[in-house]
Amino acid sequence: MSKKIIVFLLVMLTCSIYTSAQKKCAPDPKMWKEIQDFKLEFLSQEMDLDKEQQKKFYELYNELWEKK
């Protein structure tokens, strides 16, 4: 009887570790937005875009990103 309990506890422990690890991997939407904004600003600076060019670039980049 004790072997069944030990096996059951090990299975439960393994399942709980697996599910908790998956929760930590889910990206935070706020953090994801900040990363995307930073990336766009960085690319704009590197390409030396003015405000109008930035607006067009952001629209195109976001459209292509969604399709990907």
PASE-642823 format. One record per residue: residue number from 1; z, x, y of N, C-alpha, C in turn; residue in three letters. Coordinates in Angstrom, 3 decimals, decimal comma, always signed. Example, Ala and Ser with C-alpha at 12.3 -4.5 7.8 and 13.67 -1.06 7.14 Angstrom:
BEGIN
{bagu->1; n_pz->+7,800; n_px->+13,190; n_py->-5,690; ca_pz->+7,800; ca_px->+12,300; ca_py->-4,500; c_pz->+7,800; c_px->+13,200; c_py->-3,300; drendo->ala}
{bagu->2; n_pz->+7,080; n_px->+12,850; n_py->-2,250; ca_pz->+7,140; ca_px->+13,670; ca_py->-1,060; c_pz->+7,870; c_px->+12,900; c_py->+0,030; drendo->ser}
This chain:
BEGIN
{bagu->1; n_pz->+0,000; n_px->+0,817; n_py->-1,194; ca_pz->+0,000; ca_px->+0,000; ca_py->+0,000; c_pz->+0,000; c_px->+0,863; c_py->+1,260; drendo->met}
{bagu->2; n_pz->+0,677; n_px->+1,966; n_py->+1,232; ca_pz->+0,759; ca_px->+2,818; ca_py->+2,414; c_pz->-0,580; c_px->+3,481; c_py->+2,727; drendo->ser}
{bagu->3; n_pz->-1,401; n_px->+3,748; n_py->+1,692; ca_pz->-2,715; ca_px->+4,330; ca_py->+1,931; c_pz->-3,594; c_px->+3,359; c_py->+2,718; drendo->lys}
{bagu->4; n_pz->-3,500; n_px->+2,073; n_py->+2,409; ca_pz->-4,290; ca_px->+1,067; ca_py->+3,118; c_pz->-3,876; c_px->+1,007; c_py->+4,583; drendo->lys}
{bagu->5; n_pz->-2,612; n_px->+1,098; n_py->+4,839; ca_pz->-2,120; ca_px->+1,056; ca_py->+6,219; c_pz->-2,598; c_px->+2,280; c_py->+6,987; drendo->ile}
{bagu->6; n_pz->-2,532; n_px->+3,436; n_py->+6,369; ca_pz->-2,970; ca_px->+4,672; ca_py->+7,019; c_pz->-4,473; c_px->+4,616; c_py->+7,316; drendo->ile}
{bagu->7; n_pz->-5,249; n_px->+4,169; n_py->+6,361; ca_pz->-6,692; ca_px->+4,056; ca_py->+6,562; c_pz->-6,983; c_px->+3,056; c_py->+7,678; drendo->val}
{bagu->8; n_pz->-6,305; n_px->+1,930; n_py->+7,675; ca_pz->-6,486; ca_px->+0,921; ca_py->+8,707; c_pz->-6,158; c_px->+1,497; c_py->+10,088; drendo->phe}
{bagu->9; n_pz->-5,057; n_px->+2,208; n_py->+10,207; ca_pz->-4,671; ca_px->+2,796; ca_py->+11,487; c_pz->-5,679; c_px->+3,844; c_py->+11,961; drendo->leu}
{bagu->10; n_pz->-6,188; n_px->+4,637; n_py->+11,034; ca_pz->-7,197; ca_px->+5,628; ca_py->+11,404; c_pz->-8,482; c_px->+4,971; c_py->+11,899; drendo->leu}
{bagu->11; n_pz->-8,886; n_px->+3,900; n_py->+11,241; ca_pz->-10,081; ca_px->+3,169; ca_py->+11,668; c_pz->-9,856; c_px->+2,569; c_py->+13,057; drendo->val}
{bagu->12; n_pz->-8,710; n_px->+1,982; n_py->+13,270; ca_pz->-8,402; ca_px->+1,379; ca_py->+14,574; c_pz->-8,348; c_px->+2,452; c_py->+15,670; drendo->met}
{bagu->13; n_pz->-7,770; n_px->+3,586; n_py->+15,378; ca_pz->-7,698; ca_px->+4,677; ca_py->+16,341; c_pz->-9,092; c_px->+5,188; c_py->+16,688; drendo->leu}
{bagu->14; n_pz->-9,929; n_px->+5,349; n_py->+15,691; ca_pz->-11,298; ca_px->+5,813; ca_py->+15,915; c_pz->-12,072; c_px->+4,816; c_py->+16,767; drendo->thr}
{bagu->15; n_pz->-11,931; n_px->+3,540; n_py->+16,477; ca_pz->-12,634; ca_px->+2,505; ca_py->+17,251; c_pz->-12,146; c_px->+2,477; c_py->+18,698; drendo->cys}
{bagu->16; n_pz->-10,852; n_px->+2,614; n_py->+18,904; ca_pz->-10,327; ca_px->+2,558; ca_py->+20,266; c_pz->-10,766; c_px->+3,773; c_py->+21,074; drendo->ser}
{bagu->17; n_pz->-10,832; n_px->+4,931; n_py->+20,452; ca_pz->-11,303; ca_px->+6,135; ca_py->+21,143; c_pz->-12,773; c_px->+5,977; c_py->+21,505; drendo->ile}
{bagu->18; n_pz->-13,563; n_px->+5,457; n_py->+20,597; ca_pz->-14,993; ca_px->+5,262; ca_py->+20,835; c_pz->-15,232; c_px->+4,303; c_py->+21,994; drendo->tyr}
{bagu->19; n_pz->-14,529; n_px->+3,174; n_py->+22,021; ca_pz->-14,745; ca_px->+2,196; ca_py->+23,090; c_pz->-14,230; c_px->+2,703; c_py->+24,422; drendo->thr}
{bagu->20; n_pz->-13,134; n_px->+3,433; n_py->+24,440; ca_pz->-12,631; ca_px->+3,946; ca_py->+25,716; c_pz->-13,559; c_px->+5,019; c_py->+26,272; drendo->ser}
{bagu->21; n_pz->-14,179; n_px->+5,794; n_py->+25,418; ca_pz->-15,118; ca_px->+6,818; ca_py->+25,878; c_pz->-16,352; c_px->+6,171; c_py->+26,499; drendo->ala}
{bagu->22; n_pz->-16,787; n_px->+5,069; n_py->+25,961; ca_pz->-17,962; ca_px->+4,398; ca_py->+26,514; c_pz->-17,656; c_px->+3,802; c_py->+27,878; drendo->gln}
{bagu->23; n_pz->-16,474; n_px->+3,290; n_py->+28,087; ca_pz->-16,116; ca_px->+2,715; ca_py->+29,382; c_pz->-16,134; c_px->+3,775; c_py->+30,468; drendo->lys}
{bagu->24; n_pz->-15,716; n_px->+4,981; n_py->+30,164; ca_pz->-15,674; ca_px->+6,051; ca_py->+31,150; c_pz->-17,074; c_px->+6,512; c_py->+31,540; drendo->lys}
{bagu->25; n_pz->-18,043; n_px->+6,321; n_py->+30,684; ca_pz->-19,400; ca_px->+6,778; ca_py->+30,955; c_pz->-20,174; c_px->+5,817; c_py->+31,849; drendo->cys}
{bagu->26; n_pz->-19,688; n_px->+4,615; n_py->+32,025; ca_pz->-20,388; ca_px->+3,644; ca_py->+32,855; c_pz->-20,306; c_px->+4,088; c_py->+34,317; drendo->ala}
{bagu->27; n_pz->-21,452; n_px->+4,179; n_py->+35,017; ca_pz->-21,425; ca_px->+4,635; ca_py->+36,406; c_pz->-20,812; c_px->+3,598; c_py->+37,339; drendo->pro}
{bagu->28; n_pz->-20,075; n_px->+4,078; n_py->+38,309; ca_pz->-19,491; ca_px->+3,226; ca_py->+39,331; c_pz->-20,600; c_px->+2,872; c_py->+40,325; drendo->asp}
{bagu->29; n_pz->-20,845; n_px->+1,584; n_py->+40,577; ca_pz->-21,948; ca_px->+1,199; ca_py->+41,468; c_pz->-21,833; c_px->+1,804; c_py->+42,868; drendo->pro}
{bagu->30; n_pz->-20,613; n_px->+1,883; n_py->+43,398; ca_pz->-20,420; ca_px->+2,460; ca_py->+44,732; c_pz->-20,787; c_px->+3,947; c_py->+44,724; drendo->lys}
{bagu->31; n_pz->-20,334; n_px->+4,647; n_py->+43,705; ca_pz->-20,638; ca_px->+6,076; ca_py->+43,600; c_pz->-22,140; c_px->+6,288; c_py->+43,417; drendo->met}
{bagu->32; n_pz->-22,769; n_px->+5,453; n_py->+42,600; ca_pz->-24,213; ca_px->+5,552; ca_py->+42,356; c_pz->-24,985; c_px->+5,377; c_py->+43,660; drendo->trp}
{bagu->33; n_pz->-24,563; n_px->+4,409; n_py->+44,485; ca_pz->-25,215; ca_px->+4,160; ca_py->+45,781; c_pz->-25,063; c_px->+5,376; c_py->+46,690; drendo->lys}
{bagu->34; n_pz->-23,884; n_px->+5,970; n_py->+46,721; ca_pz->-23,655; ca_px->+7,155; ca_py->+47,552; c_pz->-24,531; c_px->+8,326; c_py->+47,098; drendo->glu}
{bagu->35; n_pz->-24,666; n_px->+8,497; n_py->+45,811; ca_pz->-25,508; ca_px->+9,576; ca_py->+45,281; c_pz->-26,967; c_px->+9,351; c_py->+45,667; drendo->ile}
{bagu->36; n_pz->-27,434; n_px->+8,110; n_py->+45,522; ca_pz->-28,817; ca_px->+7,790; ca_py->+45,878; c_pz->-29,066; c_px->+8,030; c_py->+47,364; drendo->gln}
{bagu->37; n_pz->-28,128; n_px->+7,589; n_py->+48,213; ca_pz->-28,275; ca_px->+7,781; ca_py->+49,658; c_pz->-28,307; c_px->+9,267; c_py->+50,011; drendo->asp}
{bagu->38; n_pz->-27,415; n_px->+10,032; n_py->+49,394; ca_pz->-27,381; ca_px->+11,468; ca_py->+49,656; c_pz->-28,691; c_px->+12,128; c_py->+49,236; drendo->phe}
{bagu->39; n_pz->-29,193; n_px->+11,728; n_py->+48,089; ca_pz->-30,439; ca_px->+12,298; ca_py->+47,585; c_pz->-31,596; c_px->+12,016; c_py->+48,542; drendo->lys}
{bagu->40; n_pz->-31,675; n_px->+10,780; n_py->+49,040; ca_pz->-32,748; ca_px->+10,431; ca_py->+49,965; c_pz->-32,622; c_px->+11,193; c_py->+51,283; drendo->leu}
{bagu->41; n_pz->-31,407; n_px->+11,320; n_py->+51,782; ca_pz->-31,205; ca_px->+12,072; ca_py->+53,024; c_pz->-31,575; c_px->+13,541; c_py->+52,840; drendo->glu}
{bagu->42; n_pz->-31,181; n_px->+14,108; n_py->+51,724; ca_pz->-31,497; ca_px->+15,499; ca_py->+51,445; c_pz->-33,007; c_px->+15,713; c_py->+51,377; drendo->phe}
{bagu->43; n_pz->-33,697; n_px->+14,850; n_py->+50,651; ca_pz->-35,151; ca_px->+14,984; ca_py->+50,539; c_pz->-35,828; c_px->+14,820; c_py->+51,898; drendo->leu}
{bagu->44; n_pz->-35,325; n_px->+13,890; n_py->+52,705; ca_pz->-35,891; ca_px->+13,676; ca_py->+54,042; c_pz->-35,736; c_px->+14,915; c_py->+54,909; drendo->ser}
{bagu->45; n_pz->-34,578; n_px->+15,540; n_py->+54,830; ca_pz->-34,347; ca_px->+16,756; ca_py->+55,612; c_pz->-35,244; c_px->+17,896; c_py->+55,123; drendo->gln}
{bagu->46; n_pz->-35,361; n_px->+18,033; n_py->+53,827; ca_pz->-36,182; ca_px->+19,109; ca_py->+53,281; c_pz->-37,655; c_px->+18,941; c_py->+53,640; drendo->glu}
{bagu->47; n_pz->-38,107; n_px->+17,693; n_py->+53,743; ca_pz->-39,505; ca_px->+17,438; ca_py->+54,088; c_pz->-39,703; c_px->+17,295; c_py->+55,594; drendo->met}
{bagu->48; n_pz->-38,594; n_px->+17,365; n_py->+56,342; ca_pz->-38,632; ca_px->+17,273; ca_py->+57,803; c_pz->-39,338; c_px->+15,997; c_py->+58,271; drendo->asp}
{bagu->49; n_pz->-38,859; n_px->+14,856; n_py->+57,785; ca_pz->-39,458; ca_px->+13,567; ca_py->+58,117; c_pz->-38,808; c_px->+12,977; c_py->+59,366; drendo->leu}
{bagu->50; n_pz->-39,624; n_px->+12,301; n_py->+60,186; ca_pz->-39,036; ca_px->+11,570; ca_py->+61,305; c_pz->-38,568; c_px->+10,198; c_py->+60,805; drendo->asp}
{bagu->51; n_pz->-37,995; n_px->+9,397; n_py->+61,682; ca_pz->-37,397; ca_px->+8,114; ca_py->+61,270; c_pz->-38,412; c_px->+7,168; c_py->+60,632; drendo->lys}
{bagu->52; n_pz->-39,586; n_px->+7,086; n_py->+61,195; ca_pz->-40,617; ca_px->+6,191; ca_py->+60,643; c_pz->-41,074; c_px->+6,674; c_py->+59,270; drendo->glu}
{bagu->53; n_pz->-41,267; n_px->+7,954; n_py->+59,141; ca_pz->-41,668; ca_px->+8,516; ca_py->+57,852; c_pz->-40,560; c_px->+8,328; c_py->+56,811; drendo->gln}
{bagu->54; n_pz->-39,310; n_px->+8,480; n_py->+57,244; ca_pz->-38,183; ca_px->+8,272; ca_py->+56,331; c_pz->-38,183; c_px->+6,855; c_py->+55,781; drendo->gln}
{bagu->55; n_pz->-38,390; n_px->+5,896; n_py->+56,668; ca_pz->-38,388; ca_px->+4,488; ca_py->+56,248; c_pz->-39,468; c_px->+4,239; c_py->+55,198; drendo->lys}
{bagu->56; n_pz->-40,667; n_px->+4,720; n_py->+55,432; ca_pz->-41,770; ca_px->+4,543; ca_py->+54,478; c_pz->-41,475; c_px->+5,271; c_py->+53,166; drendo->lys}
{bagu->57; n_pz->-40,931; n_px->+6,474; n_py->+53,288; ca_pz->-40,613; ca_px->+7,262; ca_py->+52,100; c_pz->-39,543; c_px->+6,565; c_py->+51,259; drendo->phe}
{bagu->58; n_pz->-38,487; n_px->+6,057; n_py->+51,902; ca_pz->-37,404; ca_px->+5,378; ca_py->+51,178; c_pz->-37,936; c_px->+4,177; c_py->+50,409; drendo->tyr}
{bagu->59; n_pz->-38,773; n_px->+3,394; n_py->+51,069; ca_pz->-39,332; ca_px->+2,203; ca_py->+50,419; c_pz->-40,151; c_px->+2,586; c_py->+49,189; drendo->glu}
{bagu->60; n_pz->-41,022; n_px->+3,561; n_py->+49,360; ca_pz->-41,876; ca_px->+3,993; ca_py->+48,256; c_pz->-41,055; c_px->+4,622; c_py->+47,139; drendo->leu}
{bagu->61; n_pz->-40,118; n_px->+5,488; n_py->+47,510; ca_pz->-39,294; ca_px->+6,168; ca_py->+46,523; c_pz->-38,472; c_px->+5,160; c_py->+45,713; drendo->tyr}
{bagu->62; n_pz->-37,853; n_px->+4,203; n_py->+46,397; ca_pz->-37,038; ca_px->+3,192; ca_py->+45,699; c_pz->-37,896; c_px->+2,306; c_py->+44,803; drendo->asn}
{bagu->63; n_pz->-39,093; n_px->+1,976; n_py->+45,246; ca_pz->-39,991; ca_px->+1,167; ca_py->+44,417; c_pz->-40,368; c_px->+1,921; c_py->+43,140; drendo->glu}
{bagu->64; n_pz->-40,718; n_px->+3,183; n_py->+43,289; ca_pz->-41,078; ca_px->+3,982; ca_py->+42,120; c_pz->-39,876; c_px->+4,204; c_py->+41,200; drendo->leu}
{bagu->65; n_pz->-38,701; n_px->+4,386; n_py->+41,777; ca_pz->-37,478; ca_px->+4,599; ca_py->+40,990; c_pz->-37,176; c_px->+3,365; c_py->+40,131; drendo->trp}
{bagu->66; n_pz->-37,343; n_px->+2,170; n_py->+40,724; ca_pz->-37,093; ca_px->+0,928; ca_py->+39,975; c_pz->-38,085; c_px->+0,765; c_py->+38,829; drendo->glu}
{bagu->67; n_pz->-39,326; n_px->+1,128; n_py->+39,071; ca_pz->-40,340; ca_px->+1,017; ca_py->+38,025; c_pz->-40,052; c_px->+1,979; c_py->+36,873; drendo->lys}
{bagu->68; n_pz->-39,541; n_px->+3,141; n_py->+37,223; ca_pz->-39,235; ca_px->+4,149; ca_py->+36,225; c_pz->-38,112; c_px->+3,662; c_py->+35,339; drendo->lys}
